[in-house]
Structure formats: C-alpha cells, structure tokens
Amino acid sequence: MIAYCCDGCGKEMKKGDLRYTVRIDVRAAYDELEIGLSDLVRDYRAEMLALIERLRHKDPKEIEETVYKGFQFDLCPSCQQAYIRDPLRFHPEQGGEPDTEIDIDGFLRSLGIPPDENDDQRSR
Ligand SMILES: [Zn+2]
C-alpha cells in the first residue's frame, strides 16, 4: 500500500519504508530594536493608518507570506542525500545511491519498527 510519494522525485513509498521529512520555515528577519528619542515622538497613528490603507486592497495570504511561510516535504533516501548536499539547489536526479554501508533499516528494526515485507522489490 502506497503511503507517501517523495516530493523530490515522485517515488512511491510504503508505510514502513525509510523516508525523510524536511520542514522549512521562511521568516522575515529583524534587527535588534533600538528606541531613541525620535521614536518616542513619532506620529505612529498616522503611520499605522497609512499602512492599513496601503494593505487594504492586498491579498491577506500574500501579506502573511511576506512575514512567514512554512513548507514540509517527504523525501526518499536518494533525494535526502541530494538535499543535504545542497539544500538551496536541490535536484532529485543528483541523489544517487543511499549509503549502503550504514544499515539504517537494521537500526530502525532494532528500535522495533517492523521490517518491510517487500524489501526485495524496493528500487536501490
Ligand atoms: Zn525521491
């Protein structure tokens, strides 16, 4: 039974297959706040009203995304290899073979995660 699709290459993954989750938070960055005398005497009310007027006809989702946008992806082992090598220029075809010297499946089984019944059909 197909439980997940790799968001990198589209490979179908069954429940119990090794997969990776990538969570990305894109947030607006702010410098440390420094308050001076000029900040204390500024007319914030007028600035706020002007800002509200400028935002009035904008798409709320677009405005929200200028401050925060989150993503979550599922990756197969091959795409995970490509992703961690160069996260900002990730291409699934750069994945190659997962490192077979490290038996991650064996490790997961030792934690009590059931082995995959159709392991021999898994593409390597
Ligand atoms: Zn993939």
Backbone and ligand atoms as CSV (ligand in chain L), in Angstrom:
chain,resi,resn,atom,element,x,y,z
A,1,MET,N,N,0.846,-1.197,0.000
A,1,MET,CA,C,0.000,0.000,0.000
A,1,MET,C,C,0.888,1.256,0.000
A,2,ILE,N,N,0.610,2.160,-0.905
A,2,ILE,CA,C,1.384,3.390,-1.026
A,2,ILE,C,C,0.925,4.371,0.059
A,3,ALA,N,N,1.860,4.806,0.889
A,3,ALA,CA,C,1.509,5.735,1.961
A,3,ALA,C,C,2.009,7.160,1.676
A,4,TYR,N,N,3.135,7.232,0.947
A,4,TYR,CA,C,3.740,8.540,0.685
A,4,TYR,C,C,4.308,8.574,-0.725
A,5,CYS,N,N,4.435,9.762,-1.274
A,5,CYS,CA,C,5.171,9.982,-2.514
A,5,CYS,C,C,6.318,10.928,-2.178
A,6,CYS,N,N,7.500,10.610,-2.707
A,6,CYS,CA,C,8.636,11.501,-2.494
A,6,CYS,C,C,8.340,12.833,-3.189
A,7,ASP,N,N,8.478,13.924,-2.460
A,7,ASP,CA,C,8.218,15.242,-3.043
A,7,ASP,C,C,9.355,15.683,-3.958
A,8,GLY,N,N,10.465,14.946,-3.950
A,8,GLY,CA,C,11.569,15.279,-4.842
A,8,GLY,C,C,11.416,14.611,-6.195
A,9,CYS,N,N,11.342,13.262,-6.203
A,9,CYS,CA,C,11.348,12.510,-7.465
A,9,CYS,C,C,10.016,11.847,-7.780
A,10,GLY,N,N,9.092,11.839,-6.828
A,10,GLY,CA,C,7.793,11.229,-7.089
A,10,GLY,C,C,7.715,9.751,-6.765
A,11,LYS,N,N,8.832,9.164,-6.306
A,11,LYS,CA,C,8.845,7.734,-5.979
A,11,LYS,C,C,7.797,7.436,-4.910
A,12,GLU,N,N,7.072,6.329,-5.116
A,12,GLU,CA,C,6.065,5.931,-4.139
A,12,GLU,C,C,6.735,5.169,-3.007
A,13,MET,N,N,6.309,5.461,-1.778
A,13,MET,CA,C,6.883,4.811,-0.600
A,13,MET,C,C,5.755,4.209,0.222
A,14,LYS,N,N,6.013,2.985,0.688
A,14,LYS,CA,C,5.023,2.306,1.509
A,14,LYS,C,C,5.230,2.665,2.973
A,15,LYS,N,N,4.193,2.418,3.754
A,15,LYS,CA,C,4.302,2.598,5.200
A,15,LYS,C,C,5.433,1.697,5.691
A,16,GLY,N,N,6.325,2.218,6.474
A,16,GLY,CA,C,7.456,1.437,6.974
A,16,GLY,C,C,8.731,1.652,6.179
A,17,ASP,N,N,8.619,2.151,4.932
A,17,ASP,CA,C,9.821,2.477,4.157
A,17,ASP,C,C,10.552,3.629,4.829
A,18,LEU,N,N,11.867,3.613,4.698
A,18,LEU,CA,C,12.641,4.735,5.213
A,18,LEU,C,C,12.344,5.976,4.374
A,19,ARG,N,N,11.978,7.046,5.032
A,19,ARG,CA,C,11.743,8.316,4.352
A,19,ARG,C,C,12.212,9.430,5.278
A,20,TYR,N,N,12.328,10.612,4.731
A,20,TYR,CA,C,12.799,11.767,5.498
A,20,TYR,C,C,11.781,12.890,5.389
A,21,THR,N,N,11.685,13.683,6.434
A,21,THR,CA,C,10.806,14.841,6.426
A,21,THR,C,C,11.654,16.097,6.467
A,22,VAL,N,N,11.365,17.034,5.585
A,22,VAL,CA,C,12.043,18.336,5.571
A,22,VAL,C,C,11.009,19.391,5.943
A,23,ARG,N,N,11.314,20.159,6.966
A,23,ARG,CA,C,10.449,21.283,7.335
A,23,ARG,C,C,11.243,22.577,7.139
A,24,ILE,N,N,10.653,23.498,6.426
A,24,ILE,CA,C,11.321,24.771,6.156
A,24,ILE,C,C,10.438,25.902,6.675
A,25,ASP,N,N,11.015,26.746,7.509
A,25,ASP,CA,C,10.338,27.952,7.984
A,25,ASP,C,C,11.037,29.154,7.366
A,26,VAL,N,N,10.326,29.912,6.575
A,26,VAL,CA,C,10.877,31.130,5.982
A,26,VAL,C,C,10.251,32.307,6.723
A,27,ARG,N,N,11.073,32.994,7.516
A,27,ARG,CA,C,10.573,34.081,8.357
A,27,ARG,C,C,11.281,35.386,8.019
A,28,ALA,N,N,10.553,36.463,8.140
A,28,ALA,CA,C,11.186,37.771,7.997
A,28,ALA,C,C,12.169,37.951,9.154
A,29,ALA,N,N,13.345,38.455,8.853
A,29,ALA,CA,C,14.363,38.663,9.886
A,29,ALA,C,C,14.335,40.130,10.315
A,30,TYR,N,N,14.530,40.345,11.588
A,30,TYR,CA,C,14.512,41.710,12.115
A,30,TYR,C,C,15.798,41.992,12.867
A,31,ASP,N,N,16.262,43.212,12.768
A,31,ASP,CA,C,17.411,43.634,13.564
A,31,ASP,C,C,16.930,43.924,14.976
A,32,GLU,N,N,17.879,43.953,15.886
A,32,GLU,CA,C,17.542,44.265,17.271
A,32,GLU,C,C,16.910,45.655,17.352
A,33,LEU,N,N,15.872,45.766,18.152
A,33,LEU,CA,C,15.147,47.031,18.265
A,33,LEU,C,C,15.931,48.022,19.120
A,34,GLU,N,N,16.153,49.222,18.553
A,34,GLU,CA,C,16.796,50.296,19.311
A,34,GLU,C,C,15.858,51.487,19.307
A,35,ILE,N,N,15.443,51.912,20.470
A,35,ILE,CA,C,14.481,53.008,20.577
A,35,ILE,C,C,15.204,54.277,21.008
A,36,GLY,N,N,15.057,55.309,20.186
A,36,GLY,CA,C,15.666,56.595,20.505
A,36,GLY,C,C,14.595,57.647,20.729
A,37,LEU,N,N,15.036,58.861,21.002
A,37,LEU,CA,C,14.102,59.960,21.276
A,37,LEU,C,C,13.163,60.209,20.090
A,38,SER,N,N,13.725,60.127,18.865
A,38,SER,CA,C,12.887,60.378,17.684
A,38,SER,C,C,11.763,59.337,17.564
A,39,ASP,N,N,12.026,58.099,18.044
A,39,ASP,CA,C,10.976,57.074,18.001
A,39,ASP,C,C,9.844,57.400,18.966
A,40,LEU,N,N,10.202,58.071,20.068
A,40,LEU,CA,C,9.200,58.360,21.093
A,40,LEU,C,C,8.257,59.496,20.695
A,41,VAL,N,N,8.726,60.348,19.788
A,41,VAL,CA,C,7.889,61.494,19.412
A,41,VAL,C,C,7.262,61.333,18.020
A,42,ARG,N,N,7.511,60.167,17.375
A,42,ARG,CA,C,6.937,59.943,16.044
A,42,ARG,C,C,5.420,59.797,16.110
A,43,ASP,N,N,4.757,60.150,15.013
A,43,ASP,CA,C,3.300,60.031,14.928
A,43,ASP,C,C,2.951,58.634,14.396
A,44,TYR,N,N,2.910,57.666,15.285
A,44,TYR,CA,C,2.633,56.286,14.885
A,44,TYR,C,C,1.217,56.106,14.367
A,45,ARG,N,N,0.280,56.890,14.922
A,45,ARG,CA,C,-1.115,56.765,14.490
A,45,ARG,C,C,-1.229,57.034,12.984
A,46,ALA,N,N,-0.617,58.110,12.520
A,46,ALA,CA,C,-0.672,58.457,11.095
A,46,ALA,C,C,0.022,57.386,10.249
A,47,GLU,N,N,1.170,56.865,10.740
A,47,GLU,CA,C,1.881,55.811,10.007
A,47,GLU,C,C,1.047,54.540,9.915
A,48,MET,N,N,0.395,54.185,11.033
A,48,MET,CA,C,-0.438,52.984,11.052
A,48,MET,C,C,-1.614,53.116,10.096
A,49,LEU,N,N,-2.256,54.272,10.096
A,49,LEU,CA,C,-3.398,54.483,9.201
A,49,LEU,C,C,-2.963,54.414,7.734
A,50,ALA,N,N,-1.790,54.988,7.435
A,50,ALA,CA,C,-1.265,54.939,6.062
A,50,ALA,C,C,-0.955,53.495,5.665
A,51,LEU,N,N,-0.378,52.716,6.606
A,51,LEU,CA,C,-0.053,51.321,6.333
A,51,LEU,C,C,-1.326,50.505,6.082
A,52,ILE,N,N,-2.329,50.710,6.934
A,52,ILE,CA,C,-3.601,49.999,6.773
A,52,ILE,C,C,-4.221,50.325,5.415
A,53,GLU,N,N,-4.131,51.577,5.023
A,53,GLU,CA,C,-4.688,51.987,3.723
A,53,GLU,C,C,-3.955,51.297,2.568
A,54,ARG,N,N,-2.615,51.193,2.683
A,54,ARG,CA,C,-1.827,50.538,1.624
A,54,ARG,C,C,-2.153,49.047,1.542
A,55,LEU,N,N,-2.469,48.422,2.691
A,55,LEU,CA,C,-2.715,46.978,2.724
A,55,LEU,C,C,-4.166,46.615,2.408
A,56,ARG,N,N,-5.027,47.605,2.418
A,56,ARG,CA,C,-6.468,47.357,2.314
A,56,ARG,C,C,-6.836,46.496,1.106
A,57,HIS,N,N,-6.212,46.723,-0.030
A,57,HIS,CA,C,-6.603,46.013,-1.246
A,57,HIS,C,C,-5.657,44.870,-1.602
A,58,LYS,N,N,-4.775,44.515,-0.681
A,58,LYS,CA,C,-3.846,43.405,-0.944
A,58,LYS,C,C,-4.471,42.091,-0.485
A,59,ASP,N,N,-3.995,41.005,-1.070
A,59,ASP,CA,C,-4.445,39.667,-0.707
A,59,ASP,C,C,-3.876,39.312,0.677
A,60,PRO,N,N,-4.744,38.979,1.649
A,60,PRO,CA,C,-4.258,38.676,3.005
A,60,PRO,C,C,-3.199,37.568,3.030
A,61,LYS,N,N,-3.367,36.547,2.162
A,61,LYS,CA,C,-2.390,35.457,2.123
A,61,LYS,C,C,-1.022,35.962,1.652
A,62,GLU,N,N,-1.050,36.860,0.669
A,62,GLU,CA,C,0.197,37.433,0.151
A,62,GLU,C,C,0.898,38.244,1.251
A,63,ILE,N,N,0.109,38.996,2.023
A,63,ILE,CA,C,0.672,39.793,3.118
A,63,ILE,C,C,1.282,38.868,4.176
A,64,GLU,N,N,0.552,37.795,4.513
A,64,GLU,CA,C,1.041,36.838,5.512
A,64,GLU,C,C,2.369,36.221,5.073
A,65,GLU,N,N,2.464,35.889,3.775
A,65,GLU,CA,C,3.672,35.234,3.277
A,65,GLU,C,C,4.885,36.164,3.238
A,66,THR,N,N,4.682,37.476,3.351
A,66,THR,CA,C,5.836,38.364,3.430
A,66,THR,C,C,6.485,38.287,4.816
A,67,VAL,N,N,5.756,37.717,5.788
A,67,VAL,CA,C,6.272,37.599,7.153
A,67,VAL,C,C,6.681,36.160,7.468
A,68,TYR,N,N,5.839,35.193,7.042
A,68,TYR,CA,C,6.129,33.789,7.352
A,68,TYR,C,C,5.539,32.879,6.297
A,69,LYS,N,N,6.315,31.849,5.933
A,69,LYS,CA,C,5.813,30.794,5.050
A,69,LYS,C,C,6.489,29.497,5.471
A,70,GLY,N,N,5.701,28.465,5.683
A,70,GLY,CA,C,6.240,27.165,6.083
A,70,GLY,C,C,6.022,26.126,4.999
A,71,PHE,N,N,6.972,25.199,4.887
A,71,PHE,CA,C,6.869,24.097,3.935
A,71,PHE,C,C,7.201,22.796,4.660
A,72,GLN,N,N,6.617,21.701,4.183
A,72,GLN,CA,C,7.010,20.382,4.690
A,72,GLN,C,C,7.017,19.410,3.512
A,73,PHE,N,N,8.129,18.645,3.399
A,73,PHE,CA,C,8.284,17.705,2.300
A,73,PHE,C,C,8.659,16.330,2.829
A,74,ASP,N,N,8.241,15.297,2.109
A,74,ASP,CA,C,8.715,13.933,2.354
A,74,ASP,C,C,9.734,13.614,1.269
A,75,LEU,N,N,10.859,13.045,1.683
A,75,LEU,CA,C,11.888,12.675,0.709
A,75,LEU,C,C,12.258,11.212,0.847
A,76,CYS,N,N,12.538,10.554,-0.292
A,76,CYS,CA,C,13.070,9.194,-0.290
A,76,CYS,C,C,14.562,9.292,0.090
A,77,PRO,N,N,15.209,8.156,0.440
A,77,PRO,CA,C,16.632,8.224,0.830
A,77,PRO,C,C,17.535,8.839,-0.234
A,78,SER,N,N,17.273,8.568,-1.504
A,78,SER,CA,C,18.105,9.119,-2.563
A,78,SER,C,C,17.990,10.647,-2.619
A,79,CYS,N,N,16.773,11.147,-2.522
A,79,CYS,CA,C,16.575,12.605,-2.561
A,79,CYS,C,C,17.114,13.256,-1.286
A,80,GLN,N,N,17.044,12.532,-0.160
A,80,GLN,CA,C,17.614,13.076,1.089
A,80,GLN,C,C,19.105,13.317,0.905
A,81,GLN,N,N,19.796,12.354,0.244
A,81,GLN,CA,C,21.234,12.509,0.006
A,81,GLN,C,C,21.516,13.760,-0.831
A,82,ALA,N,N,20.708,13.957,-1.880
A,82,ALA,CA,C,20.901,15.137,-2.741
A,82,ALA,C,C,20.555,16.413,-1.983
A,83,TYR,N,N,19.513,16.354,-1.164
A,83,TYR,CA,C,19.049,17.549,-0.461
A,83,TYR,C,C,20.084,18.053,0.541
A,84,ILE,N,N,20.627,17.135,1.360
A,84,ILE,CA,C,21.563,17.591,2.391
A,84,ILE,C,C,22.886,18.045,1.786
A,85,ARG,N,N,23.178,17.591,0.566
A,85,ARG,CA,C,24.414,18.011,-0.105
A,85,ARG,C,C,24.326,19.489,-0.509
A,86,ASP,N,N,23.142,19.919,-0.953
A,86,ASP,CA,C,22.990,21.302,-1.419
A,86,ASP,C,C,21.522,21.720,-1.324
A,87,PRO,N,N,21.063,22.064,-0.109
A,87,PRO,CA,C,19.628,22.328,0.096
A,87,PRO,C,C,19.050,23.450,-0.766
A,88,LEU,N,N,19.869,24.435,-1.117
A,88,LEU,CA,C,19.322,25.554,-1.888
A,88,LEU,C,C,19.295,25.292,-3.389
A,89,ARG,N,N,19.969,24.231,-3.829
A,89,ARG,CA,C,19.965,23.895,-5.255
A,89,ARG,C,C,19.649,22.423,-5.439
A,90,PHE,N,N,18.634,21.959,-4.708
A,90,PHE,CA,C,18.282,20.544,-4.697
A,90,PHE,C,C,17.642,20.107,-6.009
A,91,HIS,N,N,18.195,19.028,-6.600
A,91,HIS,CA,C,17.582,18.390,-7.759
A,91,HIS,C,C,17.571,16.894,-7.486
A,92,PRO,N,N,16.396,16.235,-7.553
A,92,PRO,CA,C,16.290,14.821,-7.220
A,92,PRO,C,C,17.268,13.943,-7.993
A,93,GLU,N,N,17.554,14.279,-9.257
A,93,GLU,CA,C,18.420,13.421,-10.074
A,93,GLU,C,C,19.862,13.402,-9.588
A,94,GLN,N,N,20.218,14.297,-8.637
A,94,GLN,CA,C,21.573,14.305,-8.089
A,94,GLN,C,C,21.715,13.391,-6.874
A,95,GLY,N,N,20.647,12.662,-6.555
A,95,GLY,CA,C,20.621,11.870,-5.330
A,95,GLY,C,C,21.601,10.724,-5.306
A,96,GLY,N,N,21.594,9.888,-6.340
A,96,GLY,CA,C,22.451,8.719,-6.351
A,96,GLY,C,C,21.972,7.686,-5.360
A,97,GLU,N,N,22.854,6.732,-5.100
A,97,GLU,CA,C,22.506,5.628,-4.214
A,97,GLU,C,C,22.706,6.039,-2.756
A,98,PRO,N,N,21.756,5.664,-1.893
A,98,PRO,CA,C,21.967,5.901,-0.464
A,98,PRO,C,C,23.166,5.095,0.026
A,99,ASP,N,N,23.802,5.542,1.085
A,99,ASP,CA,C,24.981,4.871,1.647
A,99,ASP,C,C,24.566,3.517,2.218
A,100,THR,N,N,25.004,2.430,1.555
A,100,THR,CA,C,24.585,1.103,1.997
A,100,THR,C,C,25.467,0.567,3.115
A,101,GLU,N,N,26.608,1.243,3.395
A,101,GLU,CA,C,27.451,0.775,4.491
A,101,GLU,C,C,26.813,1.074,5.840
A,102,ILE,N,N,25.938,2.044,5.871
A,102,ILE,CA,C,25.209,2.352,7.094
A,102,ILE,C,C,23.841,1.698,6.974
A,103,ASP,N,N,23.575,0.693,7.817
A,103,ASP,CA,C,22.339,-0.064,7.729
A,103,ASP,C,C,21.256,0.625,8.565
A,104,ILE,N,N,20.661,1.640,7.971
A,104,ILE,CA,C,19.631,2.396,8.689
A,104,ILE,C,C,18.401,1.535,8.925
A,105,ASP,N,N,18.050,0.719,7.904
A,105,ASP,CA,C,16.888,-0.160,8.074
A,105,ASP,C,C,17.090,-1.094,9.265
A,106,GLY,N,N,18.318,-1.626,9.385
A,106,GLY,CA,C,18.630,-2.517,10.509
A,106,GLY,C,C,18.512,-1.802,11.843
A,107,PHE,N,N,18.987,-0.571,11.851
A,107,PHE,CA,C,18.899,0.228,13.067
A,107,PHE,C,C,17.440,0.469,13.437
A,108,LEU,N,N,16.622,0.836,12.442
A,108,LEU,CA,C,15.208,1.093,12.720
A,108,LEU,C,C,14.512,-0.180,13.206
A,109,ARG,N,N,14.895,-1.341,12.607
A,109,ARG,CA,C,14.306,-2.605,13.059
A,109,ARG,C,C,14.674,-2.875,14.511
A,110,SER,N,N,15.916,-2.495,14.890
A,110,SER,CA,C,16.354,-2.736,16.271
A,110,SER,C,C,15.561,-1.876,17.253
A,111,LEU,N,N,14.943,-0.806,16.737
A,111,LEU,CA,C,14.111,0.042,17.592
A,111,LEU,C,C,12.680,-0.475,17.668
A,112,GLY,N,N,12.401,-1.570,16.924
A,112,GLY,CA,C,11.066,-2.154,16.971
A,112,GLY,C,C,10.177,-1.732,15.823
A,113,ILE,N,N,10.743,-1.005,14.874
A,113,ILE,CA,C,9.966,-0.641,13.691
A,113,ILE,C,C,9.965,-1.860,12.771
A,114,PRO,N,N,8.774,-2.355,12.369
A,114,PRO,CA,C,8.704,-3.609,11.618
A,114,PRO,C,C,9.423,-3.519,10.273
A,115,PRO,N,N,10.082,-4.636,9.865
A,115,PRO,CA,C,10.764,-4.630,8.562
A,115,PRO,C,C,9.747,-4.582,7.427
A,116,ASP,N,N,10.205,-4.106,6.281
A,116,ASP,CA,C,9.355,-4.012,5.095
A,116,ASP,C,C,9.210,-5.396,4.487
A,117,GLU,N,N,7.958,-5.864,4.319
A,117,GLU,CA,C,7.712,-7.216,3.767
A,117,GLU,C,C,8.235,-7.361,2.341
A,118,ASN,N,N,8.211,-6.310,1.561
A,118,ASN,CA,C,8.578,-6.391,0.134
A,118,ASN,C,C,9.928,-5.705,-0.092
A,119,ASP,N,N,10.866,-5.933,0.821
A,119,ASP,CA,C,12.146,-5.259,0.745
A,119,ASP,C,C,12.875,-5.523,-0.562
A,120,ASP,N,N,12.746,-6.770,-1.113
A,120,ASP,CA,C,13.470,-7.114,-2.331
A,120,ASP,C,C,12.911,-6.395,-3.564
A,121,GLN,N,N,11.696,-5.843,-3.457
A,121,GLN,CA,C,11.118,-5.126,-4.606
A,121,GLN,C,C,11.476,-3.646,-4.587
A,122,ARG,N,N,12.090,-3.213,-3.497
A,122,ARG,CA,C,12.423,-1.793,-3.380
A,122,ARG,C,C,13.541,-1.446,-4.363
A,123,SER,N,N,13.410,-0.376,-5.070
A,123,SER,CA,C,14.461,0.020,-6.002
A,123,SER,C,C,15.634,0.591,-5.222
A,124,ARG,N,N,16.808,0.223,-5.592
A,124,ARG,CA,C,18.017,0.668,-4.890
A,124,ARG,C,C,18.811,1.603,-5.769
L,1,ZN,ZN,ZN,12.924,10.941,-4.179
